[in-house]
Amino acid sequence: MRFTIKESIDLLKRIHLMIVDQRTGNYQELAGKLNVAPSTVYRLLAVIRSYEVEIYYDKDVKSYCYEANKEVKFDGGFYVVDTKS
């Protein structure tokens, strides 16, 4: 399925908010929540990573997470704020 730019940005924003709230589930669950194919989830995660944002799957939390000590912001694009003191 092809997405418009607006639809893609909306999906990226939804993923970002779910990552922040640690409620993505695994890639198949995330695909179901977004109503997209699992391959689309992989592509969208790759887009986020292309902004040099570290994402990993935490088996204990059962969610994708951003790198520790980093705050990730989404403003039509992604950027990282180092929160280490």
PDB file of N, CA, C and O in Angstrom:
ATOM      1  N   MET A   1       0.839  -1.172   0.000  1.00  0.00           N
ATOM      2  CA  MET A   1       0.000   0.000   0.000  1.00  0.00           C
ATOM      3  C   MET A   1       0.890   1.244   0.000  1.00  0.00           C
ATOM      4  O   MET A   1       1.887   1.308   0.720  1.00  0.00           O
ATOM      5  N   ARG A   2       0.530   2.189  -0.784  1.00  0.00           N
ATOM      6  CA  ARG A   2       1.239   3.466  -0.851  1.00  0.00           C
ATOM      7  C   ARG A   2       0.563   4.464   0.074  1.00  0.00           C
ATOM      8  O   ARG A   2      -0.662   4.490   0.193  1.00  0.00           O
ATOM      9  N   PHE A   3       1.375   5.283   0.725  1.00  0.00           N
ATOM     10  CA  PHE A   3       0.862   6.293   1.641  1.00  0.00           C
ATOM     11  C   PHE A   3       1.215   7.675   1.112  1.00  0.00           C
ATOM     12  O   PHE A   3       2.268   7.866   0.503  1.00  0.00           O
ATOM     13  N   THR A   4       0.334   8.630   1.347  1.00  0.00           N
ATOM     14  CA  THR A   4       0.665  10.012   1.027  1.00  0.00           C
ATOM     15  C   THR A   4       1.704  10.490   2.042  1.00  0.00           C
ATOM     16  O   THR A   4       1.941   9.829   3.053  1.00  0.00           O
ATOM     17  N   ILE A   5       2.311  11.620   1.771  1.00  0.00           N
ATOM     18  CA  ILE A   5       3.284  12.178   2.712  1.00  0.00           C
ATOM     19  C   ILE A   5       2.612  12.442   4.051  1.00  0.00           C
ATOM     20  O   ILE A   5       3.182  12.144   5.101  1.00  0.00           O
ATOM     21  N   LYS A   6       1.414  12.995   4.023  1.00  0.00           N
ATOM     22  CA  LYS A   6       0.691  13.278   5.268  1.00  0.00           C
ATOM     23  C   LYS A   6       0.416  11.997   6.044  1.00  0.00           C
ATOM     24  O   LYS A   6       0.597  11.963   7.261  1.00  0.00           O
ATOM     25  N   GLU A   7      -0.019  10.942   5.358  1.00  0.00           N
ATOM     26  CA  GLU A   7      -0.278   9.664   6.027  1.00  0.00           C
ATOM     27  C   GLU A   7       1.002   9.096   6.639  1.00  0.00           C
ATOM     28  O   GLU A   7       0.983   8.571   7.752  1.00  0.00           O
ATOM     29  N   SER A   8       2.110   9.203   5.911  1.00  0.00           N
ATOM     30  CA  SER A   8       3.390   8.708   6.424  1.00  0.00           C
ATOM     31  C   SER A   8       3.813   9.476   7.665  1.00  0.00           C
ATOM     32  O   SER A   8       4.264   8.879   8.643  1.00  0.00           O
ATOM     33  N   ILE A   9       3.671  10.794   7.635  1.00  0.00           N
ATOM     34  CA  ILE A   9       4.027  11.608   8.792  1.00  0.00           C
ATOM     35  C   ILE A   9       3.129  11.271   9.976  1.00  0.00           C
ATOM     36  O   ILE A   9       3.599  11.189  11.111  1.00  0.00           O
ATOM     37  N   ASP A  10       1.840  11.075   9.714  1.00  0.00           N
ATOM     38  CA  ASP A  10       0.916  10.691  10.785  1.00  0.00           C
ATOM     39  C   ASP A  10       1.309   9.353  11.408  1.00  0.00           C
ATOM     40  O   ASP A  10       1.264   9.203  12.629  1.00  0.00           O
ATOM     41  N   LEU A  11       1.693   8.384  10.581  1.00  0.00           N
ATOM     42  CA  LEU A  11       2.130   7.080  11.092  1.00  0.00           C
ATOM     43  C   LEU A  11       3.401   7.216  11.919  1.00  0.00           C
ATOM     44  O   LEU A  11       3.523   6.606  12.982  1.00  0.00           O
ATOM     45  N   LEU A  12       4.348   8.014  11.435  1.00  0.00           N
ATOM     46  CA  LEU A  12       5.596   8.227  12.180  1.00  0.00           C
ATOM     47  C   LEU A  12       5.314   8.885  13.525  1.00  0.00           C
ATOM     48  O   LEU A  12       5.916   8.524  14.536  1.00  0.00           O
ATOM     49  N   LYS A  13       4.412   9.836  13.534  1.00  0.00           N
ATOM     50  CA  LYS A  13       4.054  10.498  14.793  1.00  0.00           C
ATOM     51  C   LYS A  13       3.396   9.516  15.755  1.00  0.00           C
ATOM     52  O   LYS A  13       3.698   9.526  16.948  1.00  0.00           O
ATOM     53  N   ARG A  14       2.498   8.665  15.249  1.00  0.00           N
ATOM     54  CA  ARG A  14       1.849   7.664  16.107  1.00  0.00           C
ATOM     55  C   ARG A  14       2.867   6.692  16.680  1.00  0.00           C
ATOM     56  O   ARG A  14       2.810   6.350  17.861  1.00  0.00           O
ATOM     57  N   ILE A  15       3.802   6.245  15.840  1.00  0.00           N
ATOM     58  CA  ILE A  15       4.853   5.334  16.329  1.00  0.00           C
ATOM     59  C   ILE A  15       5.671   6.032  17.408  1.00  0.00           C
ATOM     60  O   ILE A  15       5.938   5.453  18.461  1.00  0.00           O
ATOM     61  N   HIS A  16       6.062   7.257  17.150  1.00  0.00           N
ATOM     62  CA  HIS A  16       6.851   8.016  18.127  1.00  0.00           C
ATOM     63  C   HIS A  16       6.133   8.083  19.471  1.00  0.00           C
ATOM     64  O   HIS A  16       6.739   7.822  20.511  1.00  0.00           O
ATOM     65  N   LEU A  17       4.855   8.428  19.459  1.00  0.00           N
ATOM     66  CA  LEU A  17       4.104   8.542  20.716  1.00  0.00           C
ATOM     67  C   LEU A  17       3.995   7.195  21.429  1.00  0.00           C
ATOM     68  O   LEU A  17       4.065   7.134  22.656  1.00  0.00           O
ATOM     69  N   MET A  18       3.824   6.116  20.660  1.00  0.00           N
ATOM     70  CA  MET A  18       3.765   4.783  21.278  1.00  0.00           C
ATOM     71  C   MET A  18       5.113   4.371  21.849  1.00  0.00           C
ATOM     72  O   MET A  18       5.170   3.719  22.891  1.00  0.00           O
ATOM     73  N   ILE A  19       6.211   4.748  21.174  1.00  0.00           N
ATOM     74  CA  ILE A  19       7.541   4.442  21.707  1.00  0.00           C
ATOM     75  C   ILE A  19       7.757   5.210  23.008  1.00  0.00           C
ATOM     76  O   ILE A  19       8.233   4.643  23.991  1.00  0.00           O
ATOM     77  N   VAL A  20       7.415   6.480  23.019  1.00  0.00           N
ATOM     78  CA  VAL A  20       7.578   7.300  24.220  1.00  0.00           C
ATOM     79  C   VAL A  20       6.787   6.704  25.383  1.00  0.00           C
ATOM     80  O   VAL A  20       7.271   6.672  26.514  1.00  0.00           O
ATOM     81  N   ASP A  21       5.572   6.235  25.107  1.00  0.00           N
ATOM     82  CA  ASP A  21       4.718   5.636  26.142  1.00  0.00           C
ATOM     83  C   ASP A  21       5.044   4.167  26.395  1.00  0.00           C
ATOM     84  O   ASP A  21       4.431   3.537  27.256  1.00  0.00           O
ATOM     85  N   GLN A  22       6.003   3.618  25.652  1.00  0.00           N
ATOM     86  CA  GLN A  22       6.410   2.206  25.738  1.00  0.00           C
ATOM     87  C   GLN A  22       5.207   1.275  25.618  1.00  0.00           C
ATOM     88  O   GLN A  22       4.964   0.432  26.482  1.00  0.00           O
ATOM     89  N   ARG A  23       4.463   1.445  24.528  1.00  0.00           N
ATOM     90  CA  ARG A  23       3.286   0.607  24.302  1.00  0.00           C
ATOM     91  C   ARG A  23       3.170   0.148  22.852  1.00  0.00           C
ATOM     92  O   ARG A  23       2.068   0.028  22.317  1.00  0.00           O
ATOM     93  N   THR A  24       4.326  -0.110  22.216  1.00  0.00           N
ATOM     94  CA  THR A  24       4.282  -0.536  20.820  1.00  0.00           C
ATOM     95  C   THR A  24       3.943  -2.012  20.667  1.00  0.00           C
ATOM     96  O   THR A  24       3.294  -2.407  19.699  1.00  0.00           O
ATOM     97  N   GLY A  25       4.383  -2.833  21.628  1.00  0.00           N
ATOM     98  CA  GLY A  25       4.337  -4.275  21.408  1.00  0.00           C
ATOM     99  C   GLY A  25       5.426  -4.636  20.410  1.00  0.00           C
ATOM    100  O   GLY A  25       6.258  -3.794  20.071  1.00  0.00           O
ATOM    101  N   ASN A  26       5.430  -5.872  19.937  1.00  0.00           N
ATOM    102  CA  ASN A  26       6.427  -6.267  18.936  1.00  0.00           C
ATOM    103  C   ASN A  26       5.993  -5.726  17.569  1.00  0.00           C
ATOM    104  O   ASN A  26       4.964  -5.059  17.455  1.00  0.00           O
ATOM    105  N   TYR A  27       6.785  -6.020  16.538  1.00  0.00           N
ATOM    106  CA  TYR A  27       6.491  -5.423  15.235  1.00  0.00           C
ATOM    107  C   TYR A  27       5.138  -5.869  14.685  1.00  0.00           C
ATOM    108  O   TYR A  27       4.463  -5.090  14.011  1.00  0.00           O
ATOM    109  N   GLN A  28       4.734  -7.095  14.959  1.00  0.00           N
ATOM    110  CA  GLN A  28       3.433  -7.574  14.468  1.00  0.00           C
ATOM    111  C   GLN A  28       2.288  -6.877  15.208  1.00  0.00           C
ATOM    112  O   GLN A  28       1.285  -6.503  14.600  1.00  0.00           O
ATOM    113  N   GLU A  29       2.444  -6.707  16.512  1.00  0.00           N
ATOM    114  CA  GLU A  29       1.422  -6.001  17.293  1.00  0.00           C
ATOM    115  C   GLU A  29       1.345  -4.539  16.872  1.00  0.00           C
ATOM    116  O   GLU A  29       0.257  -3.975  16.759  1.00  0.00           O
ATOM    117  N   LEU A  30       2.507  -3.929  16.640  1.00  0.00           N
ATOM    118  CA  LEU A  30       2.537  -2.544  16.197  1.00  0.00           C
ATOM    119  C   LEU A  30       1.859  -2.401  14.834  1.00  0.00           C
ATOM    120  O   LEU A  30       1.118  -1.447  14.595  1.00  0.00           O
ATOM    121  N   ALA A  31       2.119  -3.344  13.959  1.00  0.00           N
ATOM    122  CA  ALA A  31       1.466  -3.321  12.640  1.00  0.00           C
ATOM    123  C   ALA A  31      -0.054  -3.377  12.797  1.00  0.00           C
ATOM    124  O   ALA A  31      -0.783  -2.671  12.100  1.00  0.00           O
ATOM    125  N   GLY A  32      -0.527  -4.221  13.718  1.00  0.00           N
ATOM    126  CA  GLY A  32      -1.968  -4.305  13.963  1.00  0.00           C
ATOM    127  C   GLY A  32      -2.532  -3.009  14.523  1.00  0.00           C
ATOM    128  O   GLY A  32      -3.616  -2.579  14.129  1.00  0.00           O
ATOM    129  N   LYS A  33      -1.802  -2.389  15.436  1.00  0.00           N
ATOM    130  CA  LYS A  33      -2.263  -1.127  16.030  1.00  0.00           C
ATOM    131  C   LYS A  33      -2.336  -0.015  14.989  1.00  0.00           C
ATOM    132  O   LYS A  33      -3.200   0.859  15.059  1.00  0.00           O
ATOM    133  N   LEU A  34      -1.425  -0.056  14.028  1.00  0.00           N
ATOM    134  CA  LEU A  34      -1.380   0.968  12.987  1.00  0.00           C
ATOM    135  C   LEU A  34      -2.209   0.598  11.762  1.00  0.00           C
ATOM    136  O   LEU A  34      -2.422   1.423  10.874  1.00  0.00           O
ATOM    137  N   ASN A  35      -2.674  -0.652  11.724  1.00  0.00           N
ATOM    138  CA  ASN A  35      -3.437  -1.173  10.586  1.00  0.00           C
ATOM    139  C   ASN A  35      -2.609  -1.120   9.289  1.00  0.00           C
ATOM    140  O   ASN A  35      -3.086  -0.694   8.237  1.00  0.00           O
ATOM    141  N   VAL A  36      -1.353  -1.570   9.411  1.00  0.00           N
ATOM    142  CA  VAL A  36      -0.450  -1.642   8.269  1.00  0.00           C
ATOM    143  C   VAL A  36       0.230  -3.004   8.276  1.00  0.00           C
ATOM    144  O   VAL A  36       0.131  -3.745   9.254  1.00  0.00           O
ATOM    145  N   ALA A  37       0.909  -3.332   7.204  1.00  0.00           N
ATOM    146  CA  ALA A  37       1.653  -4.592   7.109  1.00  0.00           C
ATOM    147  C   ALA A  37       2.916  -4.513   7.971  1.00  0.00           C
ATOM    148  O   ALA A  37       3.467  -3.429   8.160  1.00  0.00           O
ATOM    149  N   PRO A  38       3.378  -5.657   8.495  1.00  0.00           N
ATOM    150  CA  PRO A  38       4.627  -5.663   9.258  1.00  0.00           C
ATOM    151  C   PRO A  38       5.804  -5.073   8.474  1.00  0.00           C
ATOM    152  O   PRO A  38       6.670  -4.421   9.057  1.00  0.00           O
ATOM    153  N   SER A  39       5.838  -5.297   7.170  1.00  0.00           N
ATOM    154  CA  SER A  39       6.928  -4.731   6.367  1.00  0.00           C
ATOM    155  C   SER A  39       6.890  -3.199   6.391  1.00  0.00           C
ATOM    156  O   SER A  39       7.933  -2.550   6.313  1.00  0.00           O
ATOM    157  N   THR A  40       5.704  -2.631   6.498  1.00  0.00           N
ATOM    158  CA  THR A  40       5.574  -1.173   6.598  1.00  0.00           C
ATOM    159  C   THR A  40       6.152  -0.681   7.916  1.00  0.00           C
ATOM    160  O   THR A  40       6.782   0.375   7.966  1.00  0.00           O
ATOM    161  N   VAL A  41       5.940  -1.448   8.987  1.00  0.00           N
ATOM    162  CA  VAL A  41       6.516  -1.091  10.290  1.00  0.00           C
ATOM    163  C   VAL A  41       8.037  -1.054  10.175  1.00  0.00           C
ATOM    164  O   VAL A  41       8.665  -0.111  10.657  1.00  0.00           O
ATOM    165  N   TYR A  42       8.637  -2.059   9.547  1.00  0.00           N
ATOM    166  CA  TYR A  42      10.089  -2.078   9.375  1.00  0.00           C
ATOM    167  C   TYR A  42      10.564  -0.852   8.602  1.00  0.00           C
ATOM    168  O   TYR A  42      11.572  -0.242   8.957  1.00  0.00           O
ATOM    169  N   ARG A  43       9.842  -0.495   7.550  1.00  0.00           N
ATOM    170  CA  ARG A  43      10.235   0.673   6.752  1.00  0.00           C
ATOM    171  C   ARG A  43      10.114   1.955   7.571  1.00  0.00           C
ATOM    172  O   ARG A  43      10.987   2.820   7.500  1.00  0.00           O
ATOM    173  N   LEU A  44       9.041   2.082   8.347  1.00  0.00           N
ATOM    174  CA  LEU A  44       8.853   3.291   9.156  1.00  0.00           C
ATOM    175  C   LEU A  44       9.917   3.386  10.254  1.00  0.00           C
ATOM    176  O   LEU A  44      10.421   4.475  10.531  1.00  0.00           O
ATOM    177  N   LEU A  45      10.259   2.267  10.874  1.00  0.00           N
ATOM    178  CA  LEU A  45      11.330   2.274  11.875  1.00  0.00           C
ATOM    179  C   LEU A  45      12.665   2.643  11.226  1.00  0.00           C
ATOM    180  O   LEU A  45      13.492   3.321  11.837  1.00  0.00           O
ATOM    181  N   ALA A  46      12.869   2.196   9.993  1.00  0.00           N
ATOM    182  CA  ALA A  46      14.095   2.550   9.268  1.00  0.00           C
ATOM    183  C   ALA A  46      14.146   4.052   8.997  1.00  0.00           C
ATOM    184  O   ALA A  46      15.216   4.658   9.044  1.00  0.00           O
ATOM    185  N   VAL A  47      12.992   4.650   8.713  1.00  0.00           N
ATOM    186  CA  VAL A  47      12.945   6.105   8.504  1.00  0.00           C
ATOM    187  C   VAL A  47      13.372   6.818   9.783  1.00  0.00           C
ATOM    188  O   VAL A  47      14.175   7.751   9.739  1.00  0.00           O
ATOM    189  N   ILE A  48      12.836   6.381  10.924  1.00  0.00           N
ATOM    190  CA  ILE A  48      13.204   7.002  12.200  1.00  0.00           C
ATOM    191  C   ILE A  48      14.701   6.842  12.443  1.00  0.00           C
ATOM    192  O   ILE A  48      15.378   7.792  12.836  1.00  0.00           O
ATOM    193  N   ARG A  49      15.217   5.629  12.206  1.00  0.00           N
ATOM    194  CA  ARG A  49      16.650   5.381  12.410  1.00  0.00           C
ATOM    195  C   ARG A  49      17.513   6.216  11.461  1.00  0.00           C
ATOM    196  O   ARG A  49      18.654   6.542  11.788  1.00  0.00           O
ATOM    197  N   SER A  50      16.980   6.559  10.304  1.00  0.00           N
ATOM    198  CA  SER A  50      17.752   7.359   9.344  1.00  0.00           C
ATOM    199  C   SER A  50      18.045   8.757   9.891  1.00  0.00           C
ATOM    200  O   SER A  50      18.924   9.450   9.380  1.00  0.00           O
ATOM    201  N   TYR A  51      17.320   9.170  10.916  1.00  0.00           N
ATOM    202  CA  TYR A  51      17.589  10.441  11.596  1.00  0.00           C
ATOM    203  C   TYR A  51      18.616  10.258  12.717  1.00  0.00           C
ATOM    204  O   TYR A  51      18.774  11.125  13.576  1.00  0.00           O
ATOM    205  N   GLU A  52      19.312   9.114  12.694  1.00  0.00           N
ATOM    206  CA  GLU A  52      20.324   8.765  13.698  1.00  0.00           C
ATOM    207  C   GLU A  52      19.723   8.645  15.096  1.00  0.00           C
ATOM    208  O   GLU A  52      20.340   9.010  16.097  1.00  0.00           O
ATOM    209  N   VAL A  53      18.497   8.121  15.127  1.00  0.00           N
ATOM    210  CA  VAL A  53      17.798   7.846  16.386  1.00  0.00           C
ATOM    211  C   VAL A  53      17.952   6.357  16.668  1.00  0.00           C
ATOM    212  O   VAL A  53      17.627   5.516  15.830  1.00  0.00           O
ATOM    213  N   GLU A  54      18.453   6.045  17.861  1.00  0.00           N
ATOM    214  CA  GLU A  54      18.646   4.647  18.255  1.00  0.00           C
ATOM    215  C   GLU A  54      17.318   4.088  18.775  1.00  0.00           C
ATOM    216  O   GLU A  54      16.736   4.623  19.719  1.00  0.00           O
ATOM    217  N   ILE A  55      16.856   3.021  18.157  1.00  0.00           N
ATOM    218  CA  ILE A  55      15.635   2.330  18.595  1.00  0.00           C
ATOM    219  C   ILE A  55      15.994   0.875  18.830  1.00  0.00           C
ATOM    220  O   ILE A  55      16.721   0.272  18.040  1.00  0.00           O
ATOM    221  N   TYR A  56      15.486   0.313  19.915  1.00  0.00           N
ATOM    222  CA  TYR A  56      15.696  -1.108  20.175  1.00  0.00           C
ATOM    223  C   TYR A  56      14.409  -1.688  20.756  1.00  0.00           C
ATOM    224  O   TYR A  56      13.561  -0.962  21.276  1.00  0.00           O
ATOM    225  N   TYR A  57      14.282  -3.006  20.657  1.00  0.00           N
ATOM    226  CA  TYR A  57      13.121  -3.677  21.227  1.00  0.00           C
ATOM    227  C   TYR A  57      13.499  -4.194  22.605  1.00  0.00           C
ATOM    228  O   TYR A  57      14.452  -4.962  22.738  1.00  0.00           O
ATOM    229  N   ASP A  58      12.769  -3.787  23.624  1.00  0.00           N
ATOM    230  CA  ASP A  58      13.010  -4.225  25.003  1.00  0.00           C
ATOM    231  C   ASP A  58      12.039  -5.357  25.315  1.00  0.00           C
ATOM    232  O   ASP A  58      10.828  -5.147  25.386  1.00  0.00           O
ATOM    233  N   LYS A  59      12.582  -6.558  25.501  1.00  0.00           N
ATOM    234  CA  LYS A  59      11.738  -7.733  25.756  1.00  0.00           C
ATOM    235  C   LYS A  59      11.021  -7.652  27.089  1.00  0.00           C
ATOM    236  O   LYS A  59       9.917  -8.180  27.227  1.00  0.00           O
ATOM    237  N   ASP A  60      11.631  -6.994  28.084  1.00  0.00           N
ATOM    238  CA  ASP A  60      10.990  -6.872  29.399  1.00  0.00           C
ATOM    239  C   ASP A  60       9.785  -5.937  29.347  1.00  0.00           C
ATOM    240  O   ASP A  60       8.744  -6.221  29.939  1.00  0.00           O
ATOM    241  N   VAL A  61       9.934  -4.830  28.640  1.00  0.00           N
ATOM    242  CA  VAL A  61       8.858  -3.842  28.524  1.00  0.00           C
ATOM    243  C   VAL A  61       7.873  -4.248  27.432  1.00  0.00           C
ATOM    244  O   VAL A  61       6.724  -3.807  27.425  1.00  0.00           O
ATOM    245  N   LYS A  62       8.335  -5.094  26.512  1.00  0.00           N
ATOM    246  CA  LYS A  62       7.546  -5.527  25.353  1.00  0.00           C
ATOM    247  C   LYS A  62       7.157  -4.332  24.488  1.00  0.00           C
ATOM    248  O   LYS A  62       6.005  -4.158  24.093  1.00  0.00           O
ATOM    249  N   SER A  63       8.169  -3.523  24.215  1.00  0.00           N
ATOM    250  CA  SER A  63       7.951  -2.325  23.404  1.00  0.00           C
ATOM    251  C   SER A  63       9.271  -1.893  22.779  1.00  0.00           C
ATOM    252  O   SER A  63      10.351  -2.172  23.298  1.00  0.00           O
ATOM    253  N   TYR A  64       9.149  -1.208  21.655  1.00  0.00           N
ATOM    254  CA  TYR A  64      10.318  -0.518  21.115  1.00  0.00           C
ATOM    255  C   TYR A  64      10.596   0.666  22.019  1.00  0.00           C
ATOM    256  O   TYR A  64       9.671   1.271  22.561  1.00  0.00           O
ATOM    257  N   CYS A  65      11.863   0.995  22.183  1.00  0.00           N
ATOM    258  CA  CYS A  65      12.281   2.082  23.065  1.00  0.00           C
ATOM    259  C   CYS A  65      13.359   2.889  22.371  1.00  0.00           C
ATOM    260  O   CYS A  65      14.043   2.409  21.467  1.00  0.00           O
ATOM    261  N   TYR A  66      13.493   4.128  22.819  1.00  0.00           N
ATOM    262  CA  TYR A  66      14.595   4.963  22.368  1.00  0.00           C
ATOM    263  C   TYR A  66      15.783   4.739  23.290  1.00  0.00           C
ATOM    264  O   TYR A  66      15.631   4.287  24.425  1.00  0.00           O
ATOM    265  N   GLU A  67      16.967   5.063  22.783  1.00  0.00           N
ATOM    266  CA  GLU A  67      18.199   4.936  23.545  1.00  0.00           C
ATOM    267  C   GLU A  67      18.060   5.641  24.901  1.00  0.00           C
ATOM    268  O   GLU A  67      17.489   6.727  25.000  1.00  0.00           O
ATOM    269  N   ALA A  68      18.597   4.995  25.938  1.00  0.00           N
ATOM    270  CA  ALA A  68      18.554   5.567  27.287  1.00  0.00           C
ATOM    271  C   ALA A  68      19.287   6.898  27.320  1.00  0.00           C
ATOM    272  O   ALA A  68      20.227   7.121  26.556  1.00  0.00           O
ATOM    273  N   ASN A  69      18.851   7.780  28.211  1.00  0.00           N
ATOM    274  CA  ASN A  69      19.450   9.099  28.409  1.00  0.00           C
ATOM    275  C   ASN A  69      19.329  10.011  27.198  1.00  0.00           C
ATOM    276  O   ASN A  69      20.065  10.990  27.078  1.00  0.00           O
ATOM    277  N   LYS A  70      18.411   9.697  26.308  1.00  0.00           N
ATOM    278  CA  LYS A  70      18.178  10.540  25.142  1.00  0.00           C
ATOM    279  C   LYS A  70      16.690  10.856  25.089  1.00  0.00           C
ATOM    280  O   LYS A  70      15.847   9.994  25.338  1.00  0.00           O
ATOM    281  N   GLU A  71      16.388  12.087  24.765  1.00  0.00           N
ATOM    282  CA  GLU A  71      15.009  12.481  24.556  1.00  0.00           C
ATOM    283  C   GLU A  71      14.838  12.701  23.060  1.00  0.00           C
ATOM    284  O   GLU A  71      15.566  13.483  22.450  1.00  0.00           O
ATOM    285  N   VAL A  72      13.886  12.016  22.487  1.00  0.00           N
ATOM    286  CA  VAL A  72      13.648  12.124  21.054  1.00  0.00           C
ATOM    287  C   VAL A  72      12.414  12.986  20.843  1.00  0.00           C
ATOM    288  O   VAL A  72      11.380  12.786  21.480  1.00  0.00           O
ATOM    289  N   LYS A  73      12.538  13.939  19.947  1.00  0.00           N
ATOM    290  CA  LYS A  73      11.434  14.834  19.618  1.00  0.00           C
ATOM    291  C   LYS A  73      11.025  14.592  18.178  1.00  0.00           C
ATOM    292  O   LYS A  73      11.852  14.246  17.334  1.00  0.00           O
ATOM    293  N   PHE A  74       9.744  14.778  17.907  1.00  0.00           N
ATOM    294  CA  PHE A  74       9.245  14.663  16.540  1.00  0.00           C
ATOM    295  C   PHE A  74       8.564  15.969  16.178  1.00  0.00           C
ATOM    296  O   PHE A  74       7.651  16.432  16.861  1.00  0.00           O
ATOM    297  N   ASP A  75       9.036  16.551  15.081  1.00  0.00           N
ATOM    298  CA  ASP A  75       8.508  17.833  14.637  1.00  0.00           C
ATOM    299  C   ASP A  75       8.426  17.806  13.111  1.00  0.00           C
ATOM    300  O   ASP A  75       8.913  18.712  12.435  1.00  0.00           O
ATOM    301  N   GLY A  76       7.804  16.754  12.582  1.00  0.00           N
ATOM    302  CA  GLY A  76       7.830  16.543  11.142  1.00  0.00           C
ATOM    303  C   GLY A  76       9.109  15.843  10.723  1.00  0.00           C
ATOM    304  O   GLY A  76       9.225  15.359   9.597  1.00  0.00           O
ATOM    305  N   GLY A  77      10.065  15.793  11.633  1.00  0.00           N
ATOM    306  CA  GLY A  77      11.335  15.080  11.519  1.00  0.00           C
ATOM    307  C   GLY A  77      11.744  14.738  12.937  1.00  0.00           C
ATOM    308  O   GLY A  77      11.123  15.200  13.894  1.00  0.00           O
ATOM    309  N   PHE A  78      12.762  13.949  13.077  1.00  0.00           N
ATOM    310  CA  PHE A  78      13.188  13.514  14.404  1.00  0.00           C
ATOM    311  C   PHE A  78      14.492  14.181  14.778  1.00  0.00           C
ATOM    312  O   PHE A  78      15.342  14.425  13.921  1.00  0.00           O
ATOM    313  N   TYR A  79      14.651  14.475  16.051  1.00  0.00           N
ATOM    314  CA  TYR A  79      15.935  14.914  16.550  1.00  0.00           C
ATOM    315  C   TYR A  79      16.088  14.467  18.000  1.00  0.00           C
ATOM    316  O   TYR A  79      15.107  14.266  18.715  1.00  0.00           O
ATOM    317  N   VAL A  80      17.349  14.316  18.414  1.00  0.00           N
ATOM    318  CA  VAL A  80      17.678  13.765  19.724  1.00  0.00           C
ATOM    319  C   VAL A  80      18.258  14.860  20.605  1.00  0.00           C
ATOM    320  O   VAL A  80      19.094  15.654  20.173  1.00  0.00           O
ATOM    321  N   VAL A  81      17.799  14.883  21.841  1.00  0.00           N
ATOM    322  CA  VAL A  81      18.332  15.794  22.846  1.00  0.00           C
ATOM    323  C   VAL A  81      19.025  14.938  23.892  1.00  0.00           C
ATOM    324  O   VAL A  81      18.401  14.059  24.487  1.00  0.00           O
ATOM    325  N   ASP A  82      20.304  15.184  24.120  1.00  0.00           N
ATOM    326  CA  ASP A  82      21.060  14.416  25.114  1.00  0.00           C
ATOM    327  C   ASP A  82      20.627  14.871  26.500  1.00  0.00           C
ATOM    328  O   ASP A  82      20.728  16.054  26.825  1.00  0.00           O
ATOM    329  N   THR A  83      20.147  13.944  27.318  1.00  0.00           N
ATOM    330  CA  THR A  83      19.678  14.297  28.666  1.00  0.00           C
ATOM    331  C   THR A  83      20.675  13.900  29.744  1.00  0.00           C
ATOM    332  O   THR A  83      20.384  14.019  30.934  1.00  0.00           O
ATOM    333  N   LYS A  84      21.858  13.425  29.332  1.00  0.00           N
ATOM    334  CA  LYS A  84      22.888  13.076  30.329  1.00  0.00           C
ATOM    335  C   LYS A  84      23.324  14.332  31.044  1.00  0.00           C
ATOM    336  O   LYS A  84      23.510  15.384  30.431  1.00  0.00           O
ATOM    337  N   SER A  85      23.486  14.209  32.372  1.00  0.00           N
ATOM    338  CA  SER A  85      23.948  15.395  33.104  1.00  0.00           C
ATOM    339  C   SER A  85      25.390  15.288  33.502  1.00  0.00           C
ATOM    340  O   SER A  85      25.928  16.203  34.124  1.00  0.00           O
TER     341      SER A  85
END
